[in-house]
């Protein structure tokens, strides 16, 4: 993983992150790392809105996956058994066209994606008072 850039943003500035990523032109897999309440779902809400979605974006903690309009997929792997998810066809799921945002996408998942040749971007979220630092790795 190589650090592409780091941004210090307030919640109302999250579209700058989407613009930096050129997200409109870059469908694919995005792993989101951060502590509880660091702003992972908030970031996905902002990106979905930036992409033109009018769907209500909520954390899929109990469902594992939410699907929004414009081919936006939102997963939450918090305390989920990765091996079980793989056996249920998760890798096939993220090969669908669209944007796949995975909360709690950890190093184990990153390694598996690399091994099977699925490219991804990692976004680490670090709280800094009333802002967040977003470290983007490719």
N, C-alpha and C positions, 0 to 999 in steps of 0.2 A: 504494500500500500504506500502510495506516495501522496504527500500533502499537496493539493492543488492550490488552495487558498484558505484564508481564515477571515471571517467577517464578524464584526461586533455590531449587533442590531437590536433595536427595540421591537416589540411585538408589531407595531404599526409599520415597520420597515421590512417585513419578511418578503415582500415582492422583490426586493433587491437580491435576495438569495436565489429566487427563481430566475431572475434575469441573468445573474452571474452564471448559473448552471445552464443557461439557454434551454430551460426545461421544456419549452413548447416544441422544440425540435429534437428532444432527446428522451424518447420513450425508453423504458427499461426498468431496472431494479435499483432501488435506493434503500440501503440499510440505515436505520436511524438508531444511534446510540446515545444514551443519556440516562441520568438517574430518574427516579420517580419524580413526576411533576416538573421535569426540566423543559417541557414544551414540545414534545414530539408530536402529539395530536394537534396542537396549535399550529405547528409548522405545516402539517399536512392540510389542515383547513385552509391556510393561506395559499398554499400551492394549488389546491383544488379550485379555489376561487379564481386564482390567476389563470388557470387553464380553462376557465369558463363554466365550471361546474356550479350548478345551483342546488346540488344535493346537500342535505344536512350531514356534516361530517362529525362522527362521534367515534370514540374509542371502541374498537371491536374486541375488547378484553375477553368477553365471555363467548363470542362467536368465532373468534380467530380471524375472520375476514369480513370486511364490508366492501361492497362494490358500489361505486358512485357513477354518475353519468360521465361521458367522455372517456370511457375506458380507464378509470382510475380505481385501483385496487389498494386496499388498506388492510394490513395484517398486524396482529399483535401476538408476539411469541413469548410474552412474559410468562415465565414458569410453565412453558409448554415443552413436551417431550419432542425434541427435534427429530429423532429417529422415527417416531410414530408419524409425525407430519410428512416425512419423506416417504414412508410406506403408503400413506394415503394419497400420494400423487402430487405433493407440493411442487416439485420441480417442473412437472408438466403444466401446472397452474401458472407459474411465472413466465412460461414461454409464450403465453397469450400476448397479443399486441396490447400495448397500453403502458401505463405508469404503475409500478408495483412498489408501494412504500411499506417497509417492514419495520415495525417498532420492535426493539430489542433484538435486532439482527446482530448477532455476536460473531466472534472470531471463528467459532466452529462452523457456522453457516457460511461465512466468507470463504473458508477453506474448501467447503463442499462445492460452492459455486465456482471457485477457481478450478477445481478438479474436473468438473463437468463442462467447463468452457462457457459459463454464463457470466457476462461482464456485469459489473455493478459499481455504484458510487456509494461511499459511506459518508454519512453526515453525523459528526459528533457534536452534541449540544452541551455546552458548559455554561451554567448560570453565572452571571457577573452582575450582582446587584439588580437593577431594573432592566438589564440587557442580557443578551445571551451571546456567547461566542459560538459560531458555527464553523467547525473545521471540516473541510471537504476533502476527501481522499478518493483517489482513483487507482 
